[in-house]
């Protein structure tokens, strides 16, 4: 992969994704997102932080030009983090569906 694309991805996730995910995991959602959000914001924020960690684990060794064994291990770790991210999103959707059924 092109190093410029890796840097762009890393900077983009750090500038846009990390502050939003960190705020949500602390229980503070922006007003534009709070209106649309039906499930627990902290769980959604934790899922965002796991996704960010997966991006870091996959991107940083490539930028450091690590050897093939290190890249393989970090790819496995990044894939595991993506599976955790998917599991957290499934849990979020299940909890959001339950909160939708409750009367307000």
Buried (B, 14 or more C-beta within 10 A) or exposed (E): EEEEEBEEBBEEBEEEBBEBBBBBBEEEBEEEEEEEBEBBBBBBBBBBBBBBBBBBBBBEBBEEEBEEEEBEEBBEBBEEBBEBBEEBBEBBEEBBEEEEEEEE
